[in-house]
Amino acid sequence: MRITICKDIREMTKKVAGEVAETIRGNPNIVLGLPTGSTPEELYKELVLLHKDQGLDFSRVITFNLDEYYGLPASHPQSYHTYMDQHLFGHININRKNVYIPDGMTKDIGDHCRLYEANIKRHGGIDLMLLGIGRDGHIAFNEPGSSLTSRTRIKTLAPETIEDNARFFKSKDEVPRYALTMGIGTIMEAKKIILMANGKNKAEALGLTVEGPITHMVAASILQMHNRVIIYTDEEAAAQLKHIPYYKHEEKSWLTTVEY
C-alpha cells in the first residue's frame, strides 16, 4: 500500500487523472472499475479535459460501475446511469457497448448479479479499480458488517450512508434504502486499486483503513491485503494518520522504474 498526501482535492484528482490517462495510453483495452460521488465527480472533470485537450482515447476502454441504487430507473436524475452520463460518458468517445452499470430495476436480482460477475470475468477481470470511501469506511456500498469475501449483490444502506446521500435528493425520505453493489471479494480481484479520500469527514475512516485492524466493520481495511493499492488523499483526510512522515519519505524514495 502506498500513500500519496496531496494539498487539496484538485491536486489529488489531477494526479489520479494523470495516472488513469497513462494507464489507458499503455493499454487502450483496459477494464476500469468506476465509482460515483463528489470526489469522483472532480476526477471525471479532469479526465474529460484530458480527452478534449490531449485526445485521451476511450473508444476501446471497458467500464464496470461499482453500484447502482435499487429501485431507480436508469432515467432517474439521481441514478448512477444518469450520473455517469452527466459527468463522464456524455463527454468522451466511449463505446456504450463497453459500459456496464447494474440495473436498479432488475426483476431477478440474483441472476442479474451473477451475470454482472460473469461479464467482468468475460473481459478478463478489472485492470484498474477506482474507489472512494464512505465516512464509515465503506467501499462501493459494502456497509459495515459486509462479508470480506462478498460478491455483487443487493445491500441495505446504512443510516449514515442515507444521511450522506440525502443532499442529492429533495429529502432524506427519497433516498433509496437498497443498492446493487460489487462485493468486497469482487473489488479485491482487481489487478490494481486506487482509493481516493478527501475532506475532514473522511479522516477517521482513512485512519482505520490504513493503520487499523482488518475488519468487516471497516470494509476498506481489507485493502491492506491487496498487493497493488495506492491511496491518494488530501491533507484533511490524512489528519488521523499516525505515520505521515514515513509516507512522505517513502513517496520521495519510490523507484520510478518499478511498476506498481
C-alpha positions in Angstrom: 0.0 0.0 0.0 1.3 3.4 -1.0 0.1 6.7 0.4 0.2 10.0 -1.5 -0.8 13.0 0.5 -1.9 16.0 -1.6 -2.6 19.6 -0.7 -6.2 19.5 -1.7 -8.8 17.7 -3.8 -7.7 19.5 -7.0 -4.1 18.3 -6.7 -5.3 14.9 -5.8 -7.7 14.4 -8.7 -5.2 15.8 -11.2 -2.6 13.2 -10.1 -5.2 10.4 -10.2 -6.4 11.5 -13.7 -2.8 11.6 -14.9 -2.3 8.0 -13.7 -5.5 6.8 -15.2 -4.6 8.5 -18.5 -1.2 7.0 -18.6 -2.7 3.5 -17.9 -5.2 3.9 -20.8 -2.5 5.0 -23.2 -0.5 2.0 -22.2 -3.4 -0.4 -22.6 -6.3 1.1 -24.8 -8.4 -2.0 -24.0 -8.2 -1.5 -20.2 -11.1 -2.6 -18.0 -11.9 0.1 -15.4 -13.9 -0.1 -12.2 -15.6 3.2 -11.7 -17.2 4.9 -8.6 -19.6 7.8 -8.2 -19.9 10.6 -5.6 -18.4 14.0 -5.1 -14.7 13.1 -5.2 -15.1 11.0 -8.5 -17.0 14.0 -10.0 -13.9 16.1 -9.7 -11.8 13.2 -11.2 -14.1 12.9 -14.2 -13.8 16.6 -14.9 -10.0 16.1 -15.2 -10.5 13.1 -17.5 -12.9 14.9 -19.7 -10.3 17.7 -20.1 -7.6 15.2 -20.9 -9.9 13.8 -23.6 -10.8 17.2 -25.1 -7.4 18.9 -24.8 -5.0 15.9 -25.3 -7.1 13.4 -27.2 -7.2 10.8 -24.5 -9.0 7.9 -26.3 -11.7 6.0 -24.5 -13.0 4.2 -27.6 -11.7 0.7 -26.5 -12.0 1.2 -22.8 -14.4 -1.1 -20.9 -16.0 0.1 -17.7 -17.9 -1.5 -14.8 -19.5 0.7 -12.3 -19.3 -0.3 -8.7 -23.0 0.2 -7.8 -26.5 1.5 -8.5 -29.5 2.4 -6.3 -32.1 -0.4 -6.3 -35.5 0.8 -7.4 -34.3 3.8 -9.5 -34.7 3.5 -13.3 -31.7 4.5 -15.4 -33.5 7.7 -16.4 -33.9 8.9 -12.8 -32.0 12.1 -12.2 -30.2 10.6 -9.2 -29.4 7.2 -10.8 -25.8 6.4 -11.3 -26.6 5.8 -15.0 -27.5 9.5 -15.2 -24.5 10.5 -13.0 -22.1 8.8 -15.3 -23.6 10.3 -18.4 -23.6 13.8 -16.9 -20.0 13.6 -15.6 -18.1 11.4 -17.9 -19.7 9.2 -20.6 -21.6 12.1 -22.3 -18.3 14.0 -22.8 -15.9 11.3 -24.1 -15.8 8.9 -27.0 -16.6 5.7 -25.1 -18.4 2.9 -26.9 -21.7 2.4 -25.0 -21.5 -1.3 -25.6 -18.5 -1.3 -23.4 -20.3 0.3 -20.4 -21.7 -1.9 -17.6 -23.8 -0.4 -14.8 -26.0 -2.5 -12.5 -29.7 -2.3 -13.4 -31.6 -0.8 -10.5 -34.9 -2.1 -11.9 -34.0 -5.7 -12.4 -36.7 -8.2 -11.5 -34.3 -11.0 -10.8 -31.6 -9.7 -8.5 -29.7 -13.0 -8.2 -29.4 -13.7 -11.9 -28.5 -10.1 -12.7 -25.7 -10.0 -10.1 -24.4 -13.3 -11.3 -24.4 -12.0 -14.9 -22.5 -8.9 -13.8 -19.8 -11.0 -12.2 -19.7 -13.2 -15.4 -19.3 -10.2 -17.6 -16.3 -9.0 -15.5 -14.7 -12.4 -15.9 -15.5 -12.5 -19.6 -13.5 -9.3 -20.1 -10.5 -10.7 -18.2 -11.2 -9.0 -14.9 -10.8 -5.4 -13.8 -7.4 -4.0 -14.5 -7.7 -0.7 -12.5 -10.3 -0.2 -9.8 -11.1 3.4 -8.7 -12.6 3.8 -5.3 -14.0 6.4 -3.0 -14.5 5.8 0.7 -17.5 6.5 2.9 -17.2 8.1 6.3 -17.9 4.7 7.9 -15.2 3.1 5.8 -17.4 1.6 3.2 -16.2 1.0 -0.4 -18.9 0.8 -3.1 -22.0 0.1 -1.0 -20.3 -2.5 1.2 -21.6 -1.2 4.5 -20.1 -2.1 7.9 -20.7 -5.8 8.6 -20.3 -6.8 4.9 -18.5 -10.1 4.3 -14.9 -9.6 3.2 -15.5 -12.2 0.5 -18.8 -10.9 -0.8 -19.7 -10.7 -4.4 -22.0 -8.5 -6.4 -25.4 -8.4 -4.6 -28.1 -6.3 -3.1 -27.2 -4.4 0.1 -29.2 -2.5 2.7 -27.8 1.0 3.0 -26.7 2.2 6.5 -28.4 5.2 8.1 -25.1 7.2 7.7 -25.0 6.5 4.0 -28.6 7.5 3.6 -27.9 10.7 5.5 -24.8 11.5 3.5 -26.6 10.9 0.2 -29.7 12.9 1.1 -28.1 16.0 -0.3 -28.6 14.7 -3.8 -32.3 14.2 -3.2 -35.2 16.6 -2.3 -35.4 14.9 1.1 -33.9 12.0 3.1 -37.1 10.1 2.6 -36.4 9.9 -1.2 -33.1 8.2 -0.8 -33.3 4.5 -1.8 -32.8 2.1 1.1 -31.1 -0.6 -1.1 -28.4 -0.7 -3.7 -26.8 -3.3 -6.0 -23.1 -3.3 -5.4 -19.9 -5.1 -6.3 -18.8 -7.1 -3.3 -15.5 -6.8 -1.4 -14.3 -10.1 -2.9 -15.1 -8.7 -6.4 -13.2 -5.5 -5.7 -10.2 -7.3 -4.3 -9.8 -9.3 -7.5 -8.9 -6.1 -9.4 -5.3 -6.1 -10.6 -4.6 -2.6 -9.2 -6.7 -0.3 -6.9 -6.6 3.4 -6.4 -8.6 4.8 -3.5 -9.3 8.5 -3.1 -10.2 10.3 0.1 -10.7 14.0 0.7 -12.1 16.1 3.5 -12.0 16.0 7.2 -15.1 13.9 7.5 -13.1 11.0 5.9 -10.2 11.3 8.3 -11.4 8.7 10.8 -12.3 6.2 8.1 -9.0 6.6 6.3 -7.0 6.2 9.5 -8.8 3.0 10.3 -8.4 1.8 6.7 -4.6 2.3 6.5 -3.5 1.8 10.1 -6.3 0.0 11.9 -7.0 -3.7 12.1 -8.6 -5.6 9.1 -12.3 -5.9 10.0 -15.6 -6.3 8.2 -16.8 -3.3 10.2 -14.5 -1.1 8.1 -14.8 -2.6 4.7 -11.9 -0.5 3.2 -9.5 -2.0 5.7 -9.3 -5.2 3.5 -7.3 -3.2 1.1 -4.3 -3.9 3.4 -4.4 -7.4 1.9 -4.1 -6.3 -1.7 -0.6 -6.1 -3.2 -1.2 -3.1 -5.5 -3.0 -0.3 -3.8 -2.3 3.4 -4.0 -4.2 5.8 -1.7 -4.5 9.4 -2.8 -5.6 11.7 0.0 -5.7 15.4 0.8 -4.3 16.8 4.0 -7.6 17.0 5.8 -8.5 13.3 5.2 -4.9 12.3 6.2 -5.2 14.2 9.5 -5.6 11.0 11.7 -2.8 9.0 10.0 0.0 8.4 12.6 2.9 7.8 10.2 2.7 10.7 7.8 6.5 11.5 7.9 7.2 7.9 6.8 4.6 8.0 4.0 6.1 11.2 2.7 9.6 9.8 2.9 8.5 6.7 1.1 6.9 8.6 -1.7 10.1 10.5 -2.3 12.0 7.3 -2.4 9.8 5.4 -4.9 11.7 3.8 -7.8 10.1 5.2 -10.9 11.2 2.2 -12.9 9.2 -0.2 -10.7 5.7 -1.0 -11.9 3.1 -0.6 -9.1 
